[in-house]
Amino acid sequence: MCVTTGLMTVIPADWQTMAMGSVLLIAVVINHLLAREKAKA
């Protein structure tokens, strides 16, 4: 919800879906990398 509200103020409506998908994808990649590092330790 916070991400959507923040995106509405910065990004035009046409690009919001792609921006939200990009934010989600980046979050998943970071989560995966952190989980992999944690498994190594």
The first five atom37 places (N, CA, C, CB, O) and aatype in JSON, in Angstrom:
{
  "aatype": [12, 4, 19, 16, 16, 7, 10, 12, 16, 19, 9, 14, 0, 3, 17, 5, 16, 12, 0, 12, 7, 15, 19, 10, 10, 9, 0, 19, 19, 9, 2, 8, 10, 10, 0, 1, 6, 11, 0, 11, 0],
  "atom_mask": [
    [1, 1, 1, 1, 1],
    [1, 1, 1, 1, 1],
    [1, 1, 1, 1, 1],
    [1, 1, 1, 1, 1],
    [1, 1, 1, 1, 1],
    [1, 1, 1, 0, 1],
    [1, 1, 1, 1, 1],
    [1, 1, 1, 1, 1],
    [1, 1, 1, 1, 1],
    [1, 1, 1, 1, 1],
    [1, 1, 1, 1, 1],
    [1, 1, 1, 1, 1],
    [1, 1, 1, 1, 1],
    [1, 1, 1, 1, 1],
    [1, 1, 1, 1, 1],
    [1, 1, 1, 1, 1],
    [1, 1, 1, 1, 1],
    [1, 1, 1, 1, 1],
    [1, 1, 1, 1, 1],
    [1, 1, 1, 1, 1],
    [1, 1, 1, 0, 1],
    [1, 1, 1, 1, 1],
    [1, 1, 1, 1, 1],
    [1, 1, 1, 1, 1],
    [1, 1, 1, 1, 1],
    [1, 1, 1, 1, 1],
    [1, 1, 1, 1, 1],
    [1, 1, 1, 1, 1],
    [1, 1, 1, 1, 1],
    [1, 1, 1, 1, 1],
    [1, 1, 1, 1, 1],
    [1, 1, 1, 1, 1],
    [1, 1, 1, 1, 1],
    [1, 1, 1, 1, 1],
    [1, 1, 1, 1, 1],
    [1, 1, 1, 1, 1],
    [1, 1, 1, 1, 1],
    [1, 1, 1, 1, 1],
    [1, 1, 1, 1, 1],
    [1, 1, 1, 1, 1],
    [1, 1, 1, 1, 1]
  ],
  "atom_positions": [
    [[0.81, -1.19, 0.0], [0.0, 0.0, 0.0], [0.86, 1.26, 0.0], [-0.92, 0.0, 1.19], [0.58, 2.2, -0.74]],
    [[1.9, 1.28, 0.83], [2.78, 2.46, 0.9], [3.51, 2.65, -0.42], [3.79, 2.32, 2.05], [3.71, 3.78, -0.87]],
    [[3.92, 1.56, -1.03], [4.64, 1.65, -2.3], [3.72, 2.24, -3.37], [5.17, 0.27, -2.74], [4.15, 3.09, -4.15]],
    [[2.49, 1.8, -3.41], [1.54, 2.3, -4.39], [1.3, 3.79, -4.2], [0.2, 1.54, -4.29], [1.28, 4.54, -5.18]],
    [[1.13, 4.22, -2.97], [0.91, 5.64, -2.69], [2.13, 6.46, -3.09], [0.59, 5.86, -1.2], [1.99, 7.53, -3.68]],
    [[3.31, 5.98, -2.78], [4.53, 6.68, -3.16], [4.72, 6.76, -4.65], [0.0, 0.0, 0.0], [5.16, 7.79, -5.17]],
    [[4.39, 5.7, -5.35], [4.53, 5.69, -6.81], [3.55, 6.64, -7.48], [4.33, 4.28, -7.35], [3.87, 7.23, -8.51]],
    [[2.37, 6.81, -6.9], [1.37, 7.68, -7.51], [1.85, 9.13, -7.56], [0.06, 7.6, -6.73], [1.48, 9.88, -8.46]],
    [[2.66, 9.51, -6.59], [3.12, 10.9, -6.54], [4.28, 11.17, -7.49], [3.52, 11.25, -5.14], [4.51, 12.32, -7.86]],
    [[5.0, 10.13, -7.88], [6.22, 10.31, -8.67], [6.07, 9.86, -10.12], [7.36, 9.56, -8.03], [6.59, 10.5, -11.03]],
    [[5.37, 8.76, -10.34], [5.32, 8.12, -11.65], [3.94, 8.3, -12.29], [5.66, 6.62, -11.54], [2.93, 8.16, -11.61]],
    [[3.91, 8.62, -13.58], [2.62, 8.74, -14.27], [1.81, 7.43, -14.2], [2.84, 9.14, -15.74], [2.39, 6.35, -14.08]],
    [[0.51, 7.54, -14.29], [-0.39, 6.39, -14.14], [-0.08, 5.28, -15.14], [-1.83, 6.83, -14.3], [-0.21, 4.1, -14.82]],
    [[0.34, 5.65, -16.35], [0.63, 4.64, -17.38], [1.78, 3.72, -16.98], [0.96, 5.32, -18.69], [1.81, 2.56, -17.39]],
    [[2.71, 4.2, -16.19], [3.91, 3.45, -15.85], [3.84, 2.8, -14.47], [5.11, 4.34, -15.91], [4.77, 2.09, -14.08]],
    [[2.78, 3.03, -13.72], [2.72, 2.55, -12.34], [2.74, 1.03, -12.24], [1.47, 3.07, -11.68], [3.37, 0.48, -11.33]],
    [[2.06, 0.34, -13.15], [2.04, -1.12, -13.1], [3.44, -1.69, -13.32], [1.08, -1.69, -14.15], [3.86, -2.6, -12.61]],
    [[4.15, -1.15, -14.29], [5.51, -1.62, -14.55], [6.44, -1.27, -13.39], [6.05, -1.01, -15.86], [7.3, -2.07, -13.02]],
    [[6.26, -0.1, -12.82], [7.09, 0.3, -11.68], [6.83, -0.6, -10.48], [6.82, 1.76, -11.32], [7.77, -1.0, -9.8]],
    [[5.58, -0.92, -10.23], [5.24, -1.81, -9.11], [5.82, -3.2, -9.33], [3.71, -1.9, -8.93], [6.33, -3.82, -8.4]],
    [[5.75, -3.7, -10.55], [6.35, -4.99, -10.87], [7.86, -4.97, -10.68], [0.0, 0.0, 0.0], [8.44, -5.94, -10.19]],
    [[8.49, -3.87, -11.05], [9.94, -3.75, -10.89], [10.32, -3.74, -9.41], [10.45, -2.47, -11.56], [11.29, -4.39, -9.02]],
    [[9.57, -3.01, -8.61], [9.84, -2.98, -7.16], [9.67, -4.37, -6.57], [8.9, -1.97, -6.45], [10.49, -4.79, -5.75]],
    [[8.63, -5.07, -6.98], [8.4, -6.43, -6.49], [9.53, -7.37, -6.9], [7.07, -6.96, -7.0], [10.0, -8.18, -6.09]],
    [[9.96, -7.27, -8.15], [11.03, -8.12, -8.65], [12.33, -7.86, -7.91], [11.23, -7.9, -10.15], [13.04, -8.8, -7.54]],
    [[12.65, -6.61, -7.67], [13.86, -6.27, -6.94], [13.79, -6.81, -5.51], [14.07, -4.74, -6.92], [14.79, -7.32, -5.0]],
    [[12.63, -6.71, -4.87], [12.47, -7.23, -3.52], [12.67, -8.75, -3.47], [11.09, -6.88, -2.98], [13.29, -9.26, -2.54]],
    [[12.16, -9.45, -4.47], [12.31, -10.91, -4.51], [13.77, -11.29, -4.71], [11.45, -11.51, -5.64], [14.26, -12.22, -4.07]],
    [[14.47, -10.58, -5.59], [15.88, -10.87, -5.85], [16.71, -10.62, -4.59], [16.41, -10.01, -7.02], [17.56, -11.44, -4.23]],
    [[16.47, -9.5, -3.92], [17.21, -9.2, -2.69], [16.93, -10.24, -1.63], [16.85, -7.8, -2.17], [17.84, -10.68, -0.93]],
    [[15.67, -10.64, -1.49], [15.31, -11.66, -0.52], [16.01, -12.98, -0.82], [13.79, -11.87, -0.5], [16.49, -13.66, 0.09]],
    [[16.07, -13.34, -2.09], [16.74, -14.58, -2.49], [18.23, -14.54, -2.17], [16.53, -14.84, -3.98], [18.79, -15.5, -1.65]],
    [[18.86, -13.42, -2.49], [20.29, -13.28, -2.23], [20.59, -13.33, -0.73], [20.81, -11.97, -2.82], [21.57, -13.95, -0.31]],
    [[19.77, -12.67, 0.07], [19.97, -12.68, 1.52], [19.76, -14.08, 2.09], [19.03, -11.69, 2.2], [20.5, -14.51, 2.97]],
    [[18.77, -14.79, 1.6], [18.5, -16.15, 2.08], [19.65, -17.08, 1.7], [17.15, -16.69, 1.49], [20.02, -17.95, 2.48]],
    [[20.22, -16.88, 0.53], [21.34, -17.72, 0.09], [22.57, -17.45, 0.95], [21.67, -17.45, -1.39], [23.29, -18.39, 1.31]],
    [[22.82, -16.2, 1.29], [23.95, -15.85, 2.17], [23.74, -16.44, 3.56], [24.11, -14.32, 2.26], [24.69, -16.93, 4.17]],
    [[22.53, -16.39, 4.05], [22.23, -16.93, 5.37], [22.42, -18.44, 5.42], [20.79, -16.57, 5.77], [22.87, -18.98, 6.43]],
    [[22.1, -19.12, 4.32], [22.25, -20.57, 4.25], [23.72, -20.97, 4.24], [21.55, -21.13, 3.0], [24.08, -22.02, 4.78]],
    [[24.56, -20.14, 3.64], [26.0, -20.44, 3.61], [26.62, -20.35, 4.99], [26.71, -19.49, 2.66], [27.53, -21.12, 5.32]],
    [[26.15, -19.43, 5.8], [26.76, -19.18, 7.12], [26.38, -20.21, 8.14], [26.37, -17.83, 7.63], [26.81, -20.14, 9.29]]
  ]
}
